[in-house]
Amino acid sequence: MIYSANAPMDFESANNIRELGGYINGDGIPLKKHVLLRGGDLSLLTEKEVGRLEAYGIKTSIDLRISKEKKASDPFNESNHLVYYAIPIAGAVDTACAPKDLLYTLYVDILENHKEAIRREIRIIAGESEGIIFHCTAGKDRTGVTAMLILAVCGVCEDQIIADYASSGDNNRAVTMRQLAQLKDSGITDIPMEIFESDPDTMRRTLDYLNERYGGPVNYMKTIGVTGEEMQKIREKMLEAQYG
C-alpha cells in the first residue's frame, strides 16, 4: 500500500502548515480535522491569516523554536484571546557525523535530551480543549518528532507516519532555496544539504530506535512521564470513534 501525506494548507506567509487529521489508524478509524495542525514559523502570518486559523478552530500555538530563531513574535503571543506556549527545543546537530546520520542523530538527541519539553508539549496537547498548531521554524524536525509521537499514540501505522514526515522536504523546497542563497551570500558555503531534507529512511531509523530501546513510541512516552490518561485524552480528541 502506498501512503500519502496531507497537503500543506494555502498560507502565503507561512510554510508547511498541514493537518494531522484525515489519516486512518490501524483500526480503520479516521483522525479528526480541525484539532491538530503542524507547521513552520508563524511569525510572518498576517492578521487575516491568523483569523483563518481561528476560523478553522485553532486557538493555541505551541512554539518549539529557541529564542535566537525568533526574528519576530509568534502572532498568538501578541493576541489577547489566543493561547501561546513557548517550549524551546534546541537539538544538537553534529555536522561531523557520517552521511545520512545528521538528522537521525538530531532526532535521537531531541528524544533523549529534551524529555521534559516533550512531556510538557504532550500534556498541553492532551489538556487544551481548543484546536492547536505546534510548530518550529521549518515544521520538519522538532515538529516532525512531535507529529510522529501523536500519530503513534492514535494508532497510525509507521508507513503513514513516515509518509507524513517525508513530505516536508518538498513542501519546504522554495524556502530551502531562498535560505541556501542567503547563506551563500553571507559567505557560508559548506552547508550539509541533509539538514534541509526529510528522507523517509531518517524517520524509519528513528522509529526503529524507539522500538528497540523503548518498545515503541507509546512506551517511550510512558517512560518520560506521559500518563495513560493523557494519551487517552489525545485519542479521544483526535479519533472519530471512541478508542479504548
N, C-alpha and C positions, 0 to 999 in steps of 0.2 A: 504494500500500500504506500502511495506517495502522500506525504503530509505537506500542506502549505501553511504559510503564516498569514495572519491578519494583515491587511494592507494598512499603511500609515494613513492617518486622517489628514485632511487638507488644511494645514495651517502654514501661512506664508512666513510667519515669524518664529516658528519652532519646528524642530525636525524630529522624525521618528516617533511621533505620538501615535499610539495604537492600542487597540482593545486587548485585554486578556480574555474577555468574554467571547463566546462563539465557538470555542473549541469543544470537542466532545471527549468525555473521560472514558476510562476503560469499562465502565458500566453502561455506556451509551447515554449518559446524562450530559446535556449541554451546559456550558458555563454562561451565566447571565452577562448581558452587556450593561453598560452604564454604571458599573460597580467599581471596576479597577482599570485604570489606564497606565501604561508605561510610556516614558518619553525622555527626550533630551532636554537641554536647557530651555527653561520657560521665560527667562528674564526679558526677552525682547517681545513677548506677546503684547499685542495692542489691547486696549480696553475692550474693543469689540470681540477679540478672540477669547479673552478671559470670560466675557459674557457667554460666548458659545460653549465653553467648558461648563460654566454654571448651568446653562440651559440643558446640557447633556446629563447633568446630575452630579458633576464633580465639584465638591465644595472644600476638599482638603488636598494639600500638596505636601509630599514628603520629599525633601531636598537632600540628596546624598552627596552633594558637592562639598569640597573643602573651601575654606574662606578665600584662598587665592584664585579659585576658579570663578568666583562671583564678581564678575566685572559690573554687573548690575543686579539689583534685588529681584528676587522671585516676586512676581506681582501678587501672589497670595499673601506674602508677608506684608505687603503695603495696604492690604484691604482691611476694613474694619468689620467685615462679616464673614470672610473666608478664613479657613484654618490652615496654619502653616507650621510644619515641623522641620527643623534642621537636624539631620543626623549625618554628620560628615564621616565619610569613609575614604581613607587615603591608602589604598592598597599599594604595596611596594612592587615596582616594575624593575625586574633585573634584566637590563639590556645585554648583559654578558652571557645569558643562558643560551642553550642550544636553539637552533632554528625551530620554529613552531612550538617552542616551550614558553615563550614570553607571556602570553595571555593565560595559558594554563597555570603557570606558577603564580601569576597575579590573582587568579580566582581562588587558588588554594590559600594564598596569603589572606585574602578577604575572609574566607570561611574560617580560617584558624585564628586569625589575629584581630578580628572585629566582631567577635561573637556577641558582645554586649550591644553593639549598634544594631546588628541583625535582629537580636531578640527584641529590642525596643521597636524596631520597624515593624516586625511581625505582630507585636502586641497592638500597635496603633491600627494596623490593617484589620485585625480581629475586632477591635473595640469601637472604631468610628462607625457611626450609623449612616453617614452620607458617602457619596462616591469619592474615590481617592485617585490621584495621579501620583505615582512615585517616579522620580527622575534623577538623572545625574547630568553630565554635560553632553555626551553623545547618545545616551539612552541605550548603551550597548553592554557595558561591563558590569558595573555595580548594579545597574538596573536589570541586566540580564541574569545575574545571580539571584536577585530577588524574585524575578519572574519565574525562574526555574523552581525555586522553593515553593512558591504559591501554587504553581501548576501541579507540582508533585503532590502537595497536600490534597489537592482536589481530584487526584487520581488520574491525571492526564499522563499518557504514556511518554516514555523517553523520546521516541522518534518525533512526537509532536513538540515536545519541549525543545528539542534540538532545532527543528524547523523554525520555531518562533525566534530562537536566538539567532540563527544564521541569516535571517532576513535583514538584520541591522546593517550589514556591510553594504548591501545595495541601497537601502534606504538613506544611508549617510554619504553616498558616493559624491554628490555635488559639494557637500560641506567638507568632505575629506580633501577634495581637490583644492578648495579655497585655503584650507588650513596648511596644506603642503606648500602652496605658493607663498603664503605669508611666512612660513618657517624658512623657506629657501631665500626669500627676500631679506630676511634678517640674518642670513649667513649660516643657518643651521641646515646642513645637507645630509648628515649621516643619520637618517631617520629610519628606524625599522618599520617597514610597511605593515608588519604584522599587527602593530598597535591599532591600525585602522580597520582591520579585518574582523570577520566573525565566522571563522572556519568551523563548520559543523563538528569536525573532529575535536576541536577545543572543548566544546560543551560535552561531547561524548566522553572525553577523558575526565572531565570534571565530575560527571555523574558516576563514572567508574570509580573515581577516588572516593566519593561519598558511599558508594555501595560497598567497597572493600573495607574502608576504615570504620564506617558507622552502621552499615546495613541499609543504607539508602538515605535520601534527603529528609524523609519524615523522622527517622531515628536521629539524624543529625540535629534536627530542630528540638527534639526531646532532650538531647544531650546538652544543648545550650540553654535550656530552661523554658522553652515554649511548652505550655501545658496542653494536654489533650483537649481541655475545654476551649482554649484559644484556637486550636486547629479546627475543632468542630464548628466554632463560630464562623471561621473563614469558609468552610464548606457550606454552611447554611446561607451565608451571604452570596456565595458565588454559584451554587448549583441550582438548576431549575427545579429539581425534585429533592425531597428530603434524602440526606445521605447520612447513614448511621455510622 
